[in-house]
Amino acid sequence: MSSIPLKGKPYDEILNDMESFRTQDADFLGGRTWSLVYHLSQKHDAFLKKAHNLYFSENALNPMAFKSLKRFEHEVVKMAAGLLNGDENVVGTMTSGGTESCLLAVMAYRELARSKKRWGKVRPEMIAPESVHVAWGKAAKYFNVKMVNIPLKDDFTVDIDILKKKINKNTIMITASAPSYPHGVIDPIEEIGHIACEKKIPFHVDACLGGFFLPFMEQIGYLIPAFDFQCKGVTSISADVHKYGFGAKGASILLYKNMAYLKHQFFIHQNWPGGVFASPALLGTRPGGPIAAGWAAMNAMGLNGYQHMAKKVMATTKKLINGINCLQGLKVMGKPQMSVFAYGSTNDKIDIFAVGDVMENKGWHIDRLQRPEGLHAMVTPGHEAVADQYLLDLKDALEFVKDHPDLASKGNAAMYGMIANVPFRGLIKKEVGKMMEKMYGPDCEMPMDNPGKESLPVRIGTGILKWISKRTK
């Protein structure tokens, strides 16, 4: 469809069409996805939809017009602050997701540093582990802040000694993960906090993933390293309600230790002909639905509900990790401290990306990691029912790859393997840029439009391989 139809279609016909389009989507209801969707139950989803739709049209831009939304946001912030060991001075806002929370933290700390004239003519710098979520790189680009990535130790946590050495007069903030998305490990937050406090540098903990999970793990008896406001030096935390908070997408929370930090996030313009404009976060129009659904989810779950969820998810996580480590040729990376982990091959003859391809042929949606190469899993309650089948399929996939080593040079395995190891990293960016231009260009080429053709990622991989071949002849 390339133009608005002359005559509108009946609602039922449109909805039927939309349902048919979903047949090619990943099967998250069946527990076949290991990222993207945090599904609790269809009953919970139905409840969230009702809560969301009660505020379908409301706009949280103006808290005076929709006081109920401001109440929801205020109470969600307070509940999250208490959960993360904040005191009565902790303040914050809800955002559209983890990425907006990251963007706003970088912008606020840049503005704070600017107000104190913390740097001169050079770019401000932020320090982050190599494993930090890519949203921080996006924030650095958008707000012209230099990203200083710190390498990881063998346990996949950030190297504190190197981090400390990289701090200079241009450093406006430090961030670390609780836990990191790739490997599920918590960076040494207490140690970094002491450094940040000593150097008088703001320190943000990215708990978008763990903010609504780690506290409940601790409550049911797991030993969790301190990662929140109880750590000296922590000045802000982000936590996603739409992840393990089981709210509707998109809803995240960005908390600051006090108003001295949050005020630098506000945008106020007093000379606009349309009137004085004030915005607390990145968006202008702020959809009311996700805010309302986030509040509803936290009240519906309660501490007991979140604790029960954490117990179930961690039992499933342990089963999966133990099962994978028992398969000869595979091993989980590092020591994951939550419900997210990655695993790779311990045998040079086993291509882990080929294993991923075989798993996808069995109906699983598999995420891949690079540097080091591996497959990734994010465990949710729905995986309890499919964990045994996943391990059986993984065992079969592993044996199949052992018996068919040529799979490493075929399909996605070849493409991902090449991308993970190509020395010309700038080329990857260039070719993926071309893919994005195709996907969002006027002709919008998508695999579903040409089911008989190669997928765009495969064509990107092929293009890079051809380019490297020419360079090395």
N, C-alpha and C positions, 0 to 999 in steps of 0.2 A: 504494500500500500504506500503510495507516494503522494497522495493528496487527500484532503478531507472529502468524504463521499458527498455527492449532491444531496442525497436523501438519507436521513438517519435510519439506522437499522433498529429493530425491536430489541429491548434490553435482553430478553432471553437468548436471542440469536447471538448477540455479542458475547454474553457470558459463556455460551456453549463453545464459541470459537476460542475464547480465552482458555477454557478448560482443555481443549484439544491441543493448544500450544504447549501445555505443561507436560505432555507425554515425553518430551525429549529432555526434560530437566532431571537433575540429580534426585535420587529417591531418598530424601532425608527422613520421611515418615517410616520407611522400612529400615532405618538405621544404617543405610549404605553410604552415608557421607561421614567424613571425619574432620570437617571444618565448616565454616560459613553459617551453619544453622545450629542453634542451641535449643533443641526441642525437648520439652518436658513430657507433654502428653496432649492428645487431641482435646481432652476436656479443658486443660489449662489454656490451650490456644483459643478455644471458643470463648472462654471467659475474657481473655485479653482483647479479643476482637470486640466484645461488647463494651469493655471499659474504654478502649481506643475510640470506638465509634460514638460514644457519648460526647466526645470532644473532637469529633471529626473536622468540624469547620472552625473551631475556636483558634485564636492566634495569641500565643504567649508573648508577642512583642510588647503589648501594652498590659502591664499587670493591673492597671487601674480598671481596665475594661473587663478583664476576666480574672477576677480575684481568686476564683477556685483554682485556676492553674498556678497562680503564684503560691497558693497554699500548698498544693501538691509538691511543687518544686522545693519550697522551703522545708517541708517535712522530709522529703527524700534526702536532701542535703544533710539535714540533722541526723537522720537515721544512719546514713552512710558514715558521717563523721564519728558517731558513737561506735559504730562497728569497727572503725579503723583507729580507735584510741585517740581521737581528737578531743580537745577540751571545748569549753563554751565559746572560745574565740574563733574556732574554725568556721569558715564561710565558703561559699562556692555557688556554682550554677550547674544546671543540667545542660547537656549538649546533644548534638545529633549523633554522636558516636565517638569511639576512641580517637579517631583521626582529628576530629574537631577539638577534642580535649588536648591532644598533643600540640596542635597548631596554636591554640590559645595560650598554653603555658610558655611556649617559645616567644610568642609575641609579647606577653606580659613581662617576662623577664628581660627581654630586649628593651622594652620601654622603661622598666625599673632601672636598668643599667644606664640608659640614656639620661634619665632624670638625675642620676648621680654622676654623670659624665665619666662613666667607667672606661670608655675607650676613646681613642682619638680618630684618626683618619682611616685606620684599618678596620676590617670587618670584625664585628663581635663574633665570639666563638662559643660553641656549646660542646660539652664532652659527653660521650655516650659509648657503651660497649658495642662491639661489632654486631652483637646479637640483638641489639635493641630493635624494636619494631620499625619497619620501613617508614611508617608515618612520621617519624622524627626527621628522617631525611627529607621528606616532603615539606615539613615545616621549615627546616633550614633553608630549603630552596625558596619557598614562598616569601620568607621574611629576611632573606639575604643575610643569613647567619652561617658562618663556617662550621661545618660538622667535623669534629675531631673524633674519629672512631678509635677506640682502644681495643687491642687484641684480647683474645680469651686465653685462659689457662687450659690445661688438659681436662679439667672438670667442666668446661664450658662457661664458667663464671668469668667476669671481667678481671683483668690483671690490675690489682690495686696499685702496685708499685709504678707501673707505667702511667696509670691514670693520674697519680699525684704529680708526676714529672711534667705532664702535659698542661697543667694549670698555669695560666699566665695572666697578665693584667687585662687581657681582652676576653677572658672567660666570663660569660654572663650566667651560665648555669651548668649543672651536671644532671644527667638523668641515668637511671638504671632500672632493671626489670624485676618484677615480682609476680610471676616468673617470666622468663624469656619465652617468646612464642616458639622458636625453633626447637629448643631442647628441654623446656619445662623446668629449668633450674632458676633459683633465686639468687640474684647478685648479692654480694656482701653489703647489705644496706647499712648496717650499723657502722661498719668501718668507713664507708664512703661518707656517711653522715658526719662523723667526727672530722673528716678532712674538710668537708664543706663548711662546717661550723668554724673550724680553725681559720680557713681562708675567707670566711664571710661571703660565701657564694651560695645562691639558691640551689636547692637540691630537690628534684622531682622524682617520685617513685611511680613508674608506669606499672600500675596494678590493674590495668584494663582487663586483663585476663584473670588475675587472682584476687582482686578486691572483694568479689562476692563468692569466694570459694575458700581461700586460705584461712580466714577467721573461723569458718565452720569446721574445717579440718581440725583446727586446734581445739575447738570446743568438744569434739568427739574423741579427743585423745592423741592426735598426731602431734609430733614435735615439729614446730614450724619456727624457723629463725625470725627474729623481729624484723619487720619490714615497713611498718606504718608510722603514724605520728608519735609512737612511743620512742622512736629512734631520734636521738638528738641530731639536729641539722636538717631533718626532712621538712621542707617548706610547702610542698604540694603533693597531691596524689590524684591519679585518675583511676576510675573504676567503671566498667561498663555494666549497666543494668541489663542490657539486652544480651549479655553473655550468660554467666552463671547466676545472674540476678533473675533471669527468666522473665524479663519484660519484653515488650514489643520493640522491634527495630524502628528507628534508631534512638537509643537513649544511653547516655553515658553521664558520669558525674565528674566534675573537676573541683577539687577541694584545695583551699589554701589555708595555711596556718592562721592567718588573720587578714583583716581588710587592707593592711599595708601592702600586701601582694595583689589581692584581687582587684583593687582599684585601678591597677595598670592594665587590666583586661578590658575595662569599660571603654566604649566609644561614645563620645558626646560631641555633637555638632550644633552650635547655637545660632549660626547665621543662615541656615537653609531657609529659603522662602516658604517652604512647607511647614515651618515651625521648628522648635527645638527638638532635636532627635537624640535619643539615648538608647543604647543597645548594650546588654550585658555580655553577649557572646558573639560568635561569628555571624550567625544568621540574622537576617532582618525579620522576615516572617518566621516565627517559631511554631511549628505544628504542635497543636495541643494534645493530639492523640498519644504520641509516645510518652509525654510527660505524665498524662493521666494513667496510662497503662503501666508505667514504671511504678508509680505509687500503688496502684492496685495490686501489682505482682508482689511487692514487698509485704503488703498487708495480708495477701492471700497465703503466701508461703509461711511467713512467721519464722522465728528461730528454729522451731522444731522441724518445719518443712525443709528448711535449708540444710539442717543437720542430717536429716534422713536422706536428702539428695546427695550430700557429700559422702555419706557412708556407702550408698549404693554405687556411686561413680568410682570411688576409690577401690572398692572391692572388684569392680570390673577392670579398672586400670591395672591392679595387681595381677589379675588373671591373665590379662593380655601381655604384660611385661614378662611375667614368668614363662608364659607359653612361647613367646618369641625367643627368649634367651635359651629355651630348651631345644630350639631348632638348630641343628648343626649347620653353621654357615651364616647365621644371623645373630646380631647382638644389639640391644638397646644402647643408645649413646648416653654416656655419663650416668648420673644418678638423678633422674627426674624427681621433683619434689611435689608434683601435683598430678593432674589428670591429663597432661599433655606430654608427649614424648616422640622421639624419632629413633629409628633403627636402621642399621646398615649391614653390609656384608663383611664377614671376617675372612672371606676367601676371594682371592683375586679372580678366580674362575667363575664366580657368581656375580652377575651384573644386577645390582639392586633395582635399577630402573626397568630391566626386563621383568623382574619379579612384579614390579608395579604394573607393567603392561598386562601380565597374565591375570593379576587380580582385577584389573579393570574389565578384562574379558569375562570375568566371573560376576560382574555387576557391581563392583565396589568403586566408589569415587576416591581415588588415591592422590594425595598431595606429595610432592617431591621436594627434597632439600638439596642444596649444593654446598660444597665446601664445609664439611665433608658430605659426600653423597649419601642420601638416605630417603626413607619413606617416613611420613609423618602421620600422627594420629592425635585427635582431640576427642576425649571420651565424654559422652553425655549419658543421661539416664537411659535413653533408647538403645544404647549399645549393650546393655545387660542381656537382652534377649538374643543378640546376634554374635556375642563374643566367641562362643564355641565354634560357630560356623566360620567366622573370620579366621580363627586359628587353623581350622581344617583346610580351608581354601588356601591359606598362606603356606601350609605345609605342602599341599599339592603343587602350588605355583613354584615353590622353591625346588621341588624335585623335577618339575617340568623344565625349569631353566637349567638345572644341572645336566639334564639329558639333551638339551638343545642349546648349546653355548652360542650358536649362530644368532640367537634372538638379540644378543647385545648389539648387533649391527643392523637391526631392523626397527622400523616404526618409531614410536616415541622414545624407546630406550636409547636408540642411536642419537636422536635429537637432544634429549636431556643430557646424555653422557657427553656429547660434544659441547653443549653450552656450559656444563659444569667445569670442563677442563680447557676450553679455548683460552689461549693467553691474551687474545685481543678483546678485553672486556668492553672497550668502547664500541666495538662492532656490534656486540649484543644489544646495547642501548640503541644504536642506529637502526638495526633490523626490527627490533620490537617497536620502535617509533613508527616504522613503515606499516607494521601490523595495525597499530592504533589508528593511523591515518585511514587505512582501509575500513576498519570497523566503524569509525565515526565520520567518514567522508560522505560525500553526496550519494554514492552508490551503496554504501553500507554493506559490504560483503561479509556475510556470516556463513559458517558451515551449514546451518540448517537450510539456507537458500540453495545450496548446491551439494546435496548429500552424496553425490557420486565423486566429488573432488576431494583432494587432500584437505585436512584442516589447516587453518592459518598458521598455528604454531609449527606444524610439520614443514610447511613451505618456508617459514622463516629459517628453521634448522637447515633445510636443504640449501637455501641461499647462502648461509654462512659457510656450510661445508664447501660449496663451489668456490666461494671467495678465498677460503684458506687453501684450497687445492691449487688455485692459480698462483697464490703468493709463495707457495712452497715448491713450485716446479722449477 
